[in-house]
Amino acid sequence: RICTHDACESYYTPCQPDSHNRKLVYVLKPSSNCRVAQVPATVYDLPCNISCYAGYYLPKGYTQCYPCDKGTFSIGGGVRFHNFYSWPTSSKQFSLETSCNSSVEGRCNPWTIFEDSLYSGNNTDYHSLNSTLTAKFTLVRKGQIKFTVVVDSEDKFDYLTFMLNDEPIVFYNQIGEREFNAALEPGPYIVKWTYSKDFSVSKGADAAFINFLEVTGLDFADEVCTPCPSGTYNPHTANDQCYFCPANFVPETTERSQACVRCTDSEYAIPGDSVCRPRPHCTENDYIQYYTPCAAPGYRNKTFAWKTPKICDSNSPSSVQLPETQINIPCEPCAEGYQRNNATFQCDYCPTGYSSSAGGSCSICPMKTAAVKGKVWQSFSTVPVGWNTTCYGCDELFRADGDVLEFNQYLTPSRPAVTVALVINETFNLFPTTPSELVSPDDTSATQDNDFGSDDRLQYNPGRVIISYSINCFKFCSFYVGSDHGTADLQYFSATNGEERYNTSFEIRKPGNISLWLQFSSSNDLADPQIFNVKIHRVQFIGTTEGGAPACQPCPAGLVSFEGSETCRVCPAGMHPDEDGDCTSCPVNYINDPFIQGGECLPCGEGTSTKGLTGQSECDNNGCKYNSTIT
């Protein structure tokens, strides 16, 4: 049979160093079994350095750039990786390699793929190591390198270093994704990302994650434009990317889609879907509830609304209907540390020195106790002020749902993973349980943080964070809570139905401003969309600068307080607590060093005394001298 044009293939010859030109040669494909009619003629004197930038392409044999059509895109001669489902394939233009070096042989894992990210390896229990990702490439024209990174580590001690042109750029621990880009000149490059760990302590995920990587300038131009993949569209010419359709819309075609079309009223779609799906019937999980503020004489209203985007069919006979507004519902009892204000009917903090149980009135704390302040969030008409949400792979953020803070995300084949974090900043006021005046200003251990975030000699009555949450995921999900003091809890779930409530609690051991983050992640590799739902039911802080005391805390041994005190205090050296909540001097020939004995005065040993003085912390040896004879 006679060959058609499709039976031929073409290639460029190497560029000539003197003319910077090349030829385009056509040949018959080795797999063809046809008889050649006429092979297209070789095209001569084609310039090698015609640059076509993002959104344009250079067809083979041409000398002019053309814009990409709608439904396609180009990045202008480079590579782009987004969602790393497998290790990127190496080519003569670009390659990725990984290695890991440690002071202890065999205790170092290199970079790999985790969920849909490049991941610096599971080195949680290993230390003194460097896990390195190396990219090698050569730019033929000006270009750039761009990537996004997440680092979750022991702050300031474990970190990611990006080495570009022998200049290090360091990424320390930080919530949320960060983007980096830099312009590059033509030439060869070896760039490295190195996650480094010091000799001790593992905190957080203890790793770095690269979620997106792009290098342009590897070639002068793209020879073809890339069709928009399934689930995306591009309505513009000369564009460098494609987009997800909004909720309840899908691309009009499987590939090269230029527009989105709305699903029918009986169907729905999640951003990233390529087809509309039948709407399920509505359940109680498809609507949210809101409460009006509490008002006289102690009542509020409860209203309901469908969650957005609404995917259920409320017209289905099997669907629940949106409940009517409920009028004059009794106000929720105030949490511990609060009491009802009879004028405004809101819950106010207990006064300083007072405490209350849940639903109770505030009462003064007796001596030898402390009314340590705290805060409680157990209903959410809005997201509390100062609480911030960051997200990777999300359509929505945390939102108030009356009784809870809630997050919802559908995971689809085109959007298989999500990570959402809630960041809370709070100031803790913790009273010391050791006398600060006994610590020498020259004693550096007094201000040196140890692994637990507390001072080595100055110890504090710890604060506490208590979180109640539920999580619903189909296959894999995780919950991680951490702070400036490190990881507090890290839990993995293979599957949950959202009905069980989990609680986590951890101590805050250092006063000052604390950044607390709650991070939830999930992934799905199934063809059908799966819901990932998180509900935060209750958050409680104890030991804050502002707030109300949930209880009267007994003073630790050796500490005292008066009635109505917010803190306990340490008796100075040479003194001990008395029955009136104050400090009294130790009697003659009795001493007290709070670092050694705590709160009790102890008698001097035989042959020693306080020389008739009260309130002493050391016994005098009265000039005794000891001789030792070595035989």
C-alpha positions as a printed NumPy array, in Angstrom:
array([[  0.   ,   0.   ,   0.   ],
       [  1.016,   3.618,  -0.52 ],
       [  2.422,   5.387,   2.537],
       [  0.558,   8.304,   4.028],
       [  2.121,  11.293,   5.746],
       [  1.595,   9.585,   9.13 ],
       [  4.058,   6.853,   8.124],
       [  6.917,   9.359,   8.302],
       [  8.682,  10.888,  11.265],
       [ 11.113,  13.782,  11.493],
       [ 14.046,  14.936,  13.576],
       [ 16.353,  17.936,  13.845],
       [ 20.046,  17.586,  13.151],
       [ 22.486,  19.042,  15.702],
       [ 22.996,  22.788,  15.488],
       [ 26.008,  23.87 ,  13.47 ],
       [ 28.428,  25.828,  15.686],
       [ 29.294,  28.355,  12.978],
       [ 25.842,  29.142,  11.568],
       [ 23.671,  28.109,  14.585],
       [ 21.364,  26.492,  12.061],
       [ 19.977,  22.964,  11.77 ],
       [ 18.061,  20.77 ,   9.326],
       [ 14.714,  19.021,   9.655],
       [ 14.961,  15.526,   8.145],
       [ 11.988,  13.251,   7.328],
       [ 12.323,   9.46 ,   7.342],
       [  9.998,   6.478,   7.16 ],
       [  9.019,   5.071,  10.543],
       [ 10.719,   1.715,  11.24 ],
       [  7.371,   0.152,  12.083],
       [  5.658,   1.151,   8.834],
       [  4.901,  -1.574,   6.264],
       [  3.933,   0.613,   3.346],
       [  5.525,   1.568,   0.068],
       [  6.911,   5.057,  -0.025],
       [  5.299,   7.429,  -2.458],
       [  7.353,  10.48 ,  -1.545],
       [  9.129,  11.398,   1.688],
       [  8.837,  15.113,   2.48 ],
       [ 11.886,  17.1  ,   1.517],
       [ 14.536,  18.052,   4.084],
       [ 14.166,  21.61 ,   5.368],
       [ 17.495,  23.482,   5.518],
       [ 18.866,  26.485,   7.411],
       [ 16.436,  26.507,  10.309],
       [ 17.697,  28.768,  13.171],
       [ 18.306,  26.871,  16.404],
       [ 17.657,  29.763,  18.79 ],
       [ 14.1  ,  30.818,  18.01 ],
       [ 12.586,  31.283,  21.469],
       [  8.884,  30.737,  22.068],
       [  7.802,  31.514,  25.601],
       [  4.974,  30.163,  27.729],
       [  1.696,  29.942,  25.855],
       [  3.395,  29.669,  22.434],
       [  4.975,  26.89 ,  20.403],
       [  7.244,  26.442,  17.37 ],
       [  5.918,  23.871,  14.873],
       [  8.591,  21.663,  13.326],
       [ 10.116,  23.246,  10.262],
       [  8.797,  26.72 ,  11.051],
       [ 10.621,  29.895,  12.071],
       [  7.725,  31.716,  13.734],
       [  6.036,  31.15 ,  17.119],
       [  2.317,  30.493,  17.202],
       [ -0.07 ,  30.864,  20.165],
       [ -1.492,  27.737,  21.721],
       [ -5.164,  27.206,  20.958],
       [ -7.862,  27.226,  23.571],
       [ -7.929,  23.91 ,  25.378],
       [ -4.13 ,  23.607,  25.263],
       [ -1.127,  25.198,  26.959],
       [  2.667,  25.344,  26.904],
       [  5.336,  26.359,  29.42 ],
       [  7.926,  27.423,  26.834],
       [ 10.596,  24.741,  26.702],
       [ 10.848,  23.157,  30.14 ],
       [  9.457,  20.631,  32.624],
       [  6.634,  20.979,  35.115],
       [  5.807,  18.452,  37.844],
       [  2.62 ,  18.765,  39.851],
       [  1.291,  15.824,  41.859],
       [  4.216,  13.402,  42.061],
       [  2.572,  10.014,  41.658],
       [  5.886,   8.467,  40.529],
       [  9.528,   9.486,  40.416],
       [ 10.121,  11.928,  37.503],
       [ 11.672,  10.277,  34.459],
       [ 15.2  ,  11.447,  33.672],
       [ 16.143,  12.778,  30.254],
       [ 19.196,  14.407,  28.694],
       [ 17.585,  17.76 ,  29.53 ],
       [ 16.647,  17.159,  33.167],
       [ 17.273,  14.559,  35.88 ],
       [ 16.52 ,  14.11 ,  39.585],
       [ 18.729,  12.054,  41.905],
       [ 18.676,  11.457,  45.658],
       [ 21.131,  10.411,  48.344],
       [ 21.407,  10.387,  52.122],
       [ 24.473,  10.719,  54.343],
       [ 24.611,  10.064,  58.068],
       [ 27.212,   9.728,  60.781],
       [ 25.639,   6.342,  61.574],
       [ 25.637,   3.856,  58.704],
       [ 22.202,   2.62 ,  57.649],
       [ 20.293,   5.247,  59.601],
       [ 19.372,   7.587,  56.764],
       [ 16.547,   7.477,  54.206],
       [ 16.764,   9.464,  50.925],
       [ 14.007,  11.379,  49.189],
       [ 11.036,   9.433,  47.858],
       [  7.36 ,   9.846,  46.897],
       [  4.761,  10.241,  49.656],
       [  1.108,  10.709,  48.681],
       [  1.575,  13.231,  45.825],
       [  4.754,  15.011,  46.976],
       [  8.507,  14.629,  46.845],
       [  9.332,  13.725,  50.455],
       [ 12.71 ,  13.949,  52.184],
       [ 12.356,  10.449,  53.645],
       [ 11.223,   8.901,  56.911],
       [ 14.048,   9.914,  59.253],
       [ 11.984,  10.543,  62.375],
       [ 14.117,   8.302,  64.587],
       [ 17.446,   9.141,  62.922],
       [ 19.782,  12.067,  63.607],
       [ 22.946,  13.797,  62.349],
       [ 22.075,  13.323,  58.676],
       [ 21.59 ,  15.072,  55.332],
       [ 18.967,  13.812,  52.873],
       [ 19.64 ,  15.417,  49.492],
       [ 17.626,  15.806,  46.286],
       [ 19.747,  16.832,  43.278],
       [ 18.489,  18.241,  39.974],
       [ 20.837,  18.456,  36.985],
       [ 19.931,  20.429,  33.872],
       [ 21.273,  22.832,  31.254],
       [ 19.488,  25.964,  30.093],
       [ 19.863,  26.981,  26.449],
       [ 18.244,  30.351,  27.108],
       [ 17.103,  32.463,  30.039],
       [ 14.577,  30.649,  32.209],
       [ 13.564,  30.13 ,  35.808],
       [ 13.176,  27.558,  38.553],
       [ 10.027,  27.541,  40.642],
       [  8.887,  25.212,  43.43 ],
       [  6.617,  25.071,  46.475],
       [  7.814,  23.551,  49.728],
       [  6.522,  22.62 ,  53.175],
       [  8.955,  22.102,  56.075],
       [  7.676,  20.53 ,  59.299],
       [ 10.578,  20.11 ,  61.717],
       [ 12.317,  21.061,  64.943],
       [ 12.485,  24.822,  64.464],
       [ 15.954,  26.317,  63.852],
       [ 17.711,  22.958,  64.295],
       [ 16.316,  20.765,  61.483],
       [ 15.731,  22.543,  58.167],
       [ 15.798,  22.454,  54.371],
       [ 18.6  ,  24.141,  52.438],
       [ 18.18 ,  24.925,  48.739],
       [ 21.576,  25.426,  47.098],
       [ 21.545,  27.584,  43.956],
       [ 24.735,  29.011,  42.422],
       [ 26.644,  28.152,  45.613],
       [ 24.262,  30.325,  47.618],
       [ 22.149,  28.598,  50.297],
       [ 18.504,  29.511,  50.845],
       [ 17.273,  28.048,  54.133],
       [ 13.66 ,  27.039,  54.855],
       [ 12.885,  26.557,  58.536],
       [  9.811,  25.045,  60.132],
       [  6.657,  26.942,  59.168],
       [  2.972,  26.16 ,  58.789],
       [  1.72 ,  26.299,  55.221],
       [  3.214,  26.092,  51.783],
       [  5.922,  28.498,  50.59 ],
       [  6.761,  29.333,  46.986],
       [ 10.251,  30.05 ,  45.648],
       [ 11.251,  31.184,  42.167],
       [ 14.465,  32.541,  40.693],
       [ 15.51 ,  33.734,  37.252],
       [ 18.299,  31.69 ,  35.648],
       [ 20.861,  32.52 ,  32.977],
       [ 21.811,  30.042,  30.217],
       [ 24.238,  27.331,  31.238],
       [ 24.594,  24.084,  33.208],
       [ 23.123,  23.773,  36.712],
       [ 23.304,  21.395,  39.622],
       [ 20.814,  22.466,  42.312],
       [ 20.224,  20.672,  45.595],
       [ 17.564,  20.467,  48.271],
       [ 19.044,  19.081,  51.508],
       [ 16.994,  18.282,  54.603],
       [ 19.413,  18.385,  57.539],
       [ 18.933,  17.006,  61.05 ],
       [ 21.086,  17.755,  64.064],
       [ 22.176,  15.253,  66.715],
       [ 18.881,  14.997,  68.64 ],
       [ 15.105,  15.568,  68.757],
       [ 12.467,  14.776,  66.137],
       [  9.474,  17.092,  65.892],
       [  6.468,  17.323,  63.595],
       [  6.555,  15.279,  60.406],
       [ 10.337,  15.81 ,  60.598],
       [ 10.596,  16.228,  56.848],
       [ 10.399,  18.526,  53.837],
       [  7.821,  18.183,  51.048],
       [  8.047,  19.579,  47.501],
       [  4.586,  19.731,  45.932],
       [  5.348,  21.561,  42.687],
       [  8.51 ,  21.945,  40.588],
       [  9.051,  23.776,  37.285],
       [ 12.184,  24.57 ,  35.274],
       [ 11.97 ,  26.587,  32.043],
       [ 14.69 ,  27.424,  29.527],
       [ 15.658,  23.773,  28.91 ],
       [ 14.777,  24.277,  25.267],
       [ 14.141,  27.308,  23.083],
       [ 10.53 ,  26.353,  22.508],
       [  7.882,  23.667,  22.821],
       [  7.233,  21.967,  19.496],
       [  3.599,  21.273,  20.354],
       [  1.063,  22.559,  22.854],
       [ -0.09 ,  20.186,  25.582],
       [ -3.813,  19.354,  25.612],
       [ -5.64 ,  20.197,  28.837],
       [ -5.917,  16.91 ,  30.734],
       [ -9.163,  15.319,  31.79 ],
       [-11.02 ,  17.371,  34.382],
       [ -9.554,  20.729,  33.272],
       [-10.214,  23.407,  30.679],
       [ -8.599,  26.535,  29.208],
       [-10.747,  29.271,  27.641],
       [ -7.787,  31.392,  26.491],
       [ -5.285,  31.295,  23.661],
       [ -1.556,  31.682,  24.42 ],
       [ -1.954,  30.338,  27.958],
       [  0.489,  28.457,  30.188],
       [ -1.993,  26.422,  32.276],
       [ -5.421,  24.806,  32.468],
       [ -8.05 ,  25.179,  35.186],
       [-10.529,  23.145,  37.199],
       [-14.18 ,  23.856,  36.512],
       [-16.127,  25.271,  39.475],
       [-18.429,  23.093,  41.549],
       [-21.321,  21.529,  39.578],
       [-19.577,  22.204,  36.252],
       [-17.421,  19.865,  34.126],
       [-15.254,  20.368,  31.018],
       [-17.267,  20.141,  27.802],
       [-14.858,  17.54 ,  26.35 ],
       [-12.566,  14.894,  27.827],
       [ -9.403,  16.598,  26.521],
       [ -8.646,  19.988,  24.976],
       [-11.69 ,  21.425,  26.665],
       [-12.232,  25.147,  26.121],
       [-15.206,  25.669,  28.413],
       [-17.224,  24.207,  31.252],
       [-20.829,  23.052,  31.093],
       [-23.267,  22.97 ,  33.98 ],
       [-24.504,  19.665,  35.3  ],
       [-28.257,  19.046,  35.287],
       [-30.246,  19.766,  38.426],
       [-30.144,  16.082,  39.339],
       [-26.337,  15.888,  39.012],
       [-23.312,  17.393,  40.707],
       [-19.562,  17.687,  40.144],
       [-16.562,  18.447,  42.355],
       [-13.808,  20.738,  40.975],
       [-11.523,  18.422,  39.03 ],
       [-14.299,  16.045,  37.971],
       [-14.555,  15.183,  34.283],
       [-18.151,  13.875,  34.435],
       [-21.297,  14.828,  36.32 ],
       [-22.524,  12.393,  38.932],
       [-26.064,  11.643,  40.182],
       [-26.882,  13.663,  43.271],
       [-27.324,  11.515,  46.398],
       [-30.273,  12.084,  48.717],
       [-29.74 ,  14.645,  51.471],
       [-28.892,  13.619,  55.034],
       [-28.285,  15.461,  58.306],
       [-24.635,  15.771,  57.254],
       [-25.55 ,  18.032,  54.324],
       [-26.652,  21.061,  56.316],
       [-25.095,  23.268,  58.973],
       [-26.643,  25.061,  61.911],
       [-26.183,  28.528,  63.369],
       [-27.131,  30.044,  66.711],
       [-28.061,  33.634,  67.372],
       [-26.378,  35.281,  70.381],
       [-27.891,  34.482,  73.753],
       [-30.464,  37.108,  74.811],
       [-32.889,  37.823,  77.636],
       [-34.143,  35.869,  79.432],
       [-31.533,  33.25 ,  78.457],
       [-32.71 ,  32.03 ,  75.056],
       [-31.41 ,  31.938,  71.482],
       [-32.563,  30.854,  68.009],
       [-31.194,  28.018,  65.885],
       [-31.184,  28.322,  62.079],
       [-30.122,  25.907,  59.337],
       [-28.592,  26.17 ,  55.849],
       [-27.327,  23.737,  53.195],
       [-23.577,  23.293,  53.023],
       [-21.859,  24.785,  49.991],
       [-21.263,  23.472,  47.456],
       [-24.584,  21.66 ,  47.765],
       [-24.339,  18.243,  46.113],
       [-27.367,  16.427,  47.501],
       [-30.828,  16.335,  45.902],
       [-33.261,  17.888,  48.348],
       [-36.152,  16.966,  46.034],
       [-35.491,  13.253,  46.382],
       [-38.22 ,  11.409,  48.321],
       [-35.46 ,   9.852,  50.458],
       [-33.931,  13.2  ,  51.401],
       [-34.259,  14.913,  54.744],
       [-35.588,  18.437,  54.518],
       [-33.904,  21.538,  55.844],
       [-35.263,  22.034,  59.368],
       [-37.266,  25.118,  60.251],
       [-35.694,  27.779,  62.453],
       [-36.06 ,  26.866,  66.113],
       [-37.105,  29.753,  68.362],
       [-36.23 ,  30.369,  72.025],
       [-33.868,  27.495,  72.637],
       [-32.213,  27.659,  76.092],
       [-28.722,  29.103,  75.942],
       [-25.825,  26.697,  76.259],
       [-24.426,  26.543,  79.819],
       [-21.284,  28.619,  80.21 ],
       [-18.041,  26.662,  80.174],
       [-15.817,  26.309,  83.221],
       [-14.084,  29.579,  84.028],
       [-17.096,  31.617,  82.814],
       [-20.411,  32.792,  84.26 ],
       [-23.578,  34.26 ,  82.768],
       [-23.742,  38.064,  82.669],
       [-27.22 ,  38.967,  83.92 ],
       [-27.261,  42.171,  81.857],
       [-26.043,  40.931,  78.468],
       [-26.725,  37.188,  78.975],
       [-23.319,  36.442,  77.434],
       [-20.707,  34.242,  79.111],
       [-18.012,  36.397,  80.724],
       [-14.683,  35.372,  82.258],
       [-14.601,  34.89 ,  85.999],
       [-12.825,  37.812,  87.765],
       [ -9.157,  37.383,  88.624],
       [ -8.803,  35.114,  91.662],
       [-12.166,  33.428,  91.071],
       [-13.118,  30.164,  89.343],
       [-16.257,  28.346,  88.226],
       [-17.31 ,  24.913,  87.093],
       [-19.319,  24.441,  83.884],
       [-22.682,  26.211,  84.203],
       [-21.832,  27.523,  87.659],
       [-21.135,  30.863,  89.296],
       [-17.7  ,  32.225,  90.055],
       [-16.348,  31.896,  93.601],
       [-13.108,  33.103,  95.158],
       [-10.215,  30.643,  95.359],
       [ -8.951,  29.903,  98.893],
       [ -5.383,  30.383, 100.062],
       [ -2.829,  27.786,  98.988],
       [ -4.574,  27.605,  95.581],
       [ -4.292,  29.57 ,  92.349],
       [ -7.052,  30.716,  90.009],
       [ -5.076,  29.922,  86.841],
       [ -6.827,  31.558,  83.885],
       [ -7.941,  29.726,  80.767],
       [-10.144,  29.895,  77.689],
       [-12.737,  27.507,  76.244],
       [-14.342,  27.348,  72.791],
       [-17.235,  24.861,  72.677],
       [-19.658,  26.503,  70.243],
       [-18.781,  28.355,  67.059],
       [-21.041,  31.006,  65.564],
       [-17.949,  32.321,  63.742],
       [-14.307,  31.303,  63.375],
       [-12.648,  32.874,  66.455],
       [-10.659,  36.046,  65.887],
       [ -6.97 ,  35.319,  65.383],
       [ -7.521,  31.718,  64.215],
       [ -6.127,  31.316,  60.7  ],
       [ -6.512,  28.492,  58.191],
       [ -4.039,  27.445,  55.527],
       [ -4.658,  24.71 ,  53.033],
       [ -3.089,  22.747,  50.192],
       [ -5.517,  21.187,  47.702],
       [ -8.659,  22.769,  49.215],
       [-11.812,  24.412,  47.89 ],
       [-12.982,  25.442,  51.361],
       [-11.431,  26.314,  54.72 ],
       [-12.661,  25.701,  58.254],
       [-16.05 ,  27.314,  58.854],
       [-18.368,  27.687,  61.841],
       [-21.21 ,  25.184,  62.076],
       [-22.913,  26.21 ,  65.307],
       [-21.612,  23.517,  67.624],
       [-18.341,  22.825,  65.794],
       [-15.703,  24.181,  63.448],
       [-15.993,  22.05 ,  60.319],
       [-13.915,  21.346,  57.218],
       [-15.162,  19.427,  54.162],
       [-13.316,  18.409,  51.013],
       [-14.135,  15.865,  48.331],
       [-11.106,  13.925,  47.084],
       [-11.188,  12.937,  43.415],
       [ -8.703,  11.225,  41.054],
       [ -7.552,  14.657,  39.841],
       [ -7.358,  16.035,  43.391],
       [ -6.418,  12.987,  45.478],
       [ -4.868,  14.629,  48.555],
       [ -5.517,  17.528,  50.887],
       [ -3.854,  19.083,  53.924],
       [ -5.577,  21.744,  56.024],
       [ -4.13 ,  23.474,  59.081],
       [ -5.681,  25.696,  61.719],
       [ -3.165,  28.074,  63.327],
       [ -3.881,  29.611,  66.749],
       [ -1.722,  32.151,  68.586],
       [ -2.122,  32.491,  72.337],
       [ -0.135,  34.028,  75.214],
       [  0.493,  31.86 ,  78.277],
       [  1.289,  33.319,  81.72 ],
       [  2.838,  30.506,  83.769],
       [  4.062,  31.11 ,  87.303],
       [  7.534,  29.8  ,  88.268],
       [  7.828,  26.917,  90.698],
       [ 11.504,  27.668,  91.485],
       [ 12.795,  30.983,  92.908],
       [ 14.196,  33.018,  90.014],
       [ 16.282,  35.178,  92.343],
       [ 18.434,  32.149,  93.172],
       [ 19.516,  31.717,  89.567],
       [ 22.711,  33.586,  88.818],
       [ 22.618,  36.005,  85.843],
       [ 25.775,  34.248,  84.668],
       [ 24.075,  30.846,  84.666],
       [ 23.395,  30.289,  80.961],
       [ 21.381,  27.14 ,  81.679],
       [ 18.667,  29.354,  83.138],
       [ 17.821,  30.75 ,  79.744],
       [ 18.787,  27.812,  77.552],
       [ 15.741,  26.005,  76.161],
       [ 15.889,  22.258,  76.38 ],
       [ 14.068,  19.778,  74.15 ],
       [ 10.786,  20.369,  75.968],
       [ 10.703,  24.13 ,  75.566],
       [ 11.3  ,  24.854,  79.277],
       [ 14.271,  26.377,  81.073],
       [ 16.779,  23.98 ,  82.612],
       [ 16.695,  25.641,  86.048],
       [ 13.628,  27.894,  85.943],
       [ 10.647,  25.55 ,  86.069],
       [  7.043,  26.688,  85.608],
       [  3.633,  25.438,  86.568],
       [  2.63 ,  23.986,  83.169],
       [ -0.241,  25.206,  81.056],
       [ -2.365,  22.8  ,  79.07 ],
       [ -4.063,  22.494,  75.684],
       [ -7.036,  20.121,  75.325],
       [ -8.619,  19.461,  71.919],
       [-11.674,  17.38 ,  71.039],
       [-12.229,  16.484,  67.371],
       [-13.73 ,  13.911,  65.009],
       [-12.528,  12.916,  61.564],
       [-14.19 ,  11.128,  58.657],
       [-12.048,   9.698,  55.857],
       [-12.449,   6.727,  53.579],
       [ -8.936,   5.351,  53.365],
       [ -6.022,   7.246,  54.902],
       [ -5.898,  10.353,  57.051],
       [ -3.809,  11.838,  59.819],
       [ -3.994,  14.403,  62.6  ],
       [ -1.005,  16.323,  63.836],
       [ -0.977,  18.964,  66.549],
       [  2.167,  20.883,  67.382],
       [  3.433,  24.146,  68.786],
       [  6.6  ,  26.155,  69.212],
       [  7.46 ,  23.509,  71.801],
       [  7.341,  20.688,  69.259],
       [  5.032,  17.816,  68.41 ],
       [  2.243,  17.213,  70.879],
       [  0.404,  14.442,  69.076],
       [  0.555,  12.64 ,  65.734],
       [ -2.123,  10.079,  64.874],
       [ -2.801,   8.056,  61.728],
       [ -6.148,   6.538,  60.719],
       [ -6.759,   3.912,  58.053],
       [-10.48 ,   4.775,  57.878],
       [-12.963,   6.533,  60.16 ],
       [-16.674,   7.25 ,  60.008],
       [-16.636,  10.546,  61.886],
       [-18.781,   9.23 ,  64.759],
       [-16.005,   8.688,  67.294],
       [-14.686,  11.738,  69.113],
       [-10.961,  11.878,  69.815],
       [ -9.227,  13.911,  72.509],
       [ -5.645,  15.063,  72.711],
       [ -3.993,  16.944,  75.553],
       [ -0.49 ,  18.241,  76.11 ],
       [  1.418,  20.625,  78.348],
       [  2.796,  24.089,  77.636],
       [  5.955,  24.418,  79.73 ],
       [  7.181,  27.878,  78.824],
       [  5.426,  31.256,  79.255],
       [  4.981,  33.694,  76.404],
       [  3.314,  33.711,  72.999],
       [  2.671,  30.209,  71.636],
       [  1.787,  29.294,  68.056],
       [ -0.37 ,  26.188,  67.993],
       [ -1.318,  24.387,  64.795],
       [ -3.803,  21.602,  64.133],
       [ -3.074,  19.864,  60.848],
       [ -5.32 ,  17.309,  59.14 ],
       [ -4.404,  15.356,  55.979],
       [ -6.081,  12.745,  53.811],
       [ -5.555,  10.986,  50.482],
       [ -7.677,   8.819,  48.191],
       [ -6.707,   6.651,  45.2  ],
       [-10.229,   5.485,  44.284],
       [-12.153,   6.426,  41.149],
       [-15.191,   7.776,  43.007],
       [-15.106,  10.985,  45.082],
       [-14.697,  10.439,  48.812],
       [-15.526,  12.948,  51.522],
       [-12.89 ,  14.118,  53.991],
       [-14.576,  15.757,  56.958],
       [-13.073,  17.231,  60.127],
       [-14.983,  18.626,  63.097],
       [-13.363,  20.47 ,  65.989],
       [-15.79 ,  20.168,  68.902],
       [-13.919,  21.855,  71.72 ],
       [-10.641,  23.662,  72.39 ],
       [ -9.462,  24.555,  75.894],
       [ -6.35 ,  26.433,  77.033],
       [ -5.263,  26.558,  80.682],
       [ -2.589,  28.998,  81.835],
       [ -3.373,  31.913,  79.52 ],
       [ -2.749,  35.592,  80.235],
       [ -6.433,  36.405,  79.75 ],
       [ -9.472,  34.292,  80.52 ],
       [-11.244,  32.702,  83.452],
       [-10.102,  30.018,  85.884],
       [-11.78 ,  26.631,  85.388],
       [-10.709,  25.488,  88.876],
       [ -8.67 ,  26.482,  91.912],
       [ -5.355,  24.685,  91.42 ],
       [ -3.655,  23.539,  94.66 ],
       [ -0.246,  25.143,  95.012],
       [  2.676,  22.731,  94.454],
       [  4.601,  21.669,  97.552],
       [  6.656,  24.542,  98.924],
       [  4.581,  27.284,  97.211],
       [  2.084,  29.617,  98.865],
       [ -0.768,  31.949,  97.934],
       [ -3.309,  34.214,  99.57 ],
       [ -7.036,  33.937,  99.05 ],
       [ -8.04 ,  35.108,  95.575],
       [ -4.578,  34.681,  94.062],
       [ -4.021,  34.084,  90.357],
       [ -0.659,  32.394,  90.944],
       [  1.313,  30.563,  93.586],
       [  4.701,  31.851,  94.643],
       [  7.9  ,  30.249,  95.901],
       [  9.081,  31.157,  99.393],
       [ 12.556,  32.741,  99.291],
       [ 15.571,  30.879, 100.645],
       [ 15.453,  30.597, 104.42 ],
       [ 11.655,  30.797, 104.595],
       [  8.811,  28.266, 104.496],
       [  5.046,  28.354, 103.904],
       [  2.846,  29.012, 106.938],
       [ -0.791,  28.301, 107.66 ],
       [ -1.898,  31.772, 106.492],
       [ -0.658,  31.332, 102.937],
       [  2.423,  33.483, 103.539],
       [  6.144,  32.821, 104.013],
       [  7.761,  32.675, 107.472],
       [ 11.466,  32.622, 108.365],
       [ 12.982,  29.32 , 109.384],
       [ 13.799,  29.284, 113.136],
       [ 17.313,  29.327, 114.577],
       [ 19.406,  26.323, 113.509],
       [ 16.905,  25.428, 110.764],
       [ 17.406,  26.111, 107.05 ],
       [ 15.559,  25.885, 103.763],
       [ 17.028,  25.901, 100.257],
       [ 14.051,  25.638,  97.832],
       [ 16.231,  24.003,  95.178],
       [ 17.148,  21.162,  97.555],
       [ 14.503,  20.834, 100.266],
       [ 11.403,  22.381,  98.726],
       [  9.149,  24.047, 101.297],
       [ 10.227,  22.523, 104.626],
       [ 12.827,  23.839, 107.059],
       [ 15.303,  21.167, 108.117],
       [ 17.587,  21.156, 111.204],
       [ 21.283,  21.82 , 110.915],
       [ 23.569,  18.838, 111.228],
       [ 25.644,  17.988, 114.276],
       [ 28.382,  20.53 , 114.9  ],
       [ 26.771,  23.193, 112.666],
       [ 24.377,  26.073, 113.347],
       [ 22.882,  29.275, 111.941],
       [ 24.823,  31.304, 114.555],
       [ 21.619,  32.393, 116.24 ],
       [ 20.045,  33.744, 113.059],
       [ 16.612,  32.956, 111.614],
       [ 15.719,  32.782, 107.946],
       [ 18.897,  31.065, 106.799],
       [ 19.471,  28.762, 103.817],
       [ 22.834,  27.318, 104.955],
       [ 24.28 ,  26.032, 108.195],
       [ 27.686,  27.285, 109.297],
       [ 30.369,  24.74 , 110.311],
       [ 31.559,  27.039, 113.133],
       [ 35.152,  26.915, 111.955],
       [ 35.462,  23.157, 112.075],
       [ 38.371,  21.72 , 110.107],
       [ 38.658,  18.194, 108.851],
       [ 41.965,  16.341, 108.458],
       [ 42.348,  13.182, 106.477],
       [ 45.325,  10.831, 106.658],
       [ 46.126,   8.637, 103.693],
       [ 47.887,   5.422, 104.637]])
